[in-house]
Amino acid sequence: MGLCIQLTDEVGTDIETVADDTNILHRLLPPHDDDASPMLASIDWYGDTVFNAIQMKRFLAEWERIVKTTRSPQEQTLIAAIKRMAERCQDEAHHYLVFIGD
């Protein structure tokens, strides 16, 4: 099972969710030792990783590199959905982007 990505509010209410059931992100995200992408490399495959609005500027800059590597329509759909959630996290108060590992 792949990651589940949620946009939540400050009390943890799920606003939007997308699941990576086919492990697309495993192929696209950088490895944990990638110093060029510290935000994305810090996503924990087996635990939860929470990003806040302050972190979204850096997150989205790194995410653009992922956007450019997508090939299939399935990859593009997932990556676009996560980008949209990240933009909401950046623009709306008290929102968090959460990557939930298995």
Buried (B, 14 or more C-beta within 10 A) or exposed (E): EBBBBBBBEEEEEEBBBBEBEEEBBEEBBBEEEEEEBEBBBBBEBEEEBEBBBEBBEBBBEBBEEBBEEBEEEEBEEBBEBBBEBBBBBBEEEEBBBBBBBE
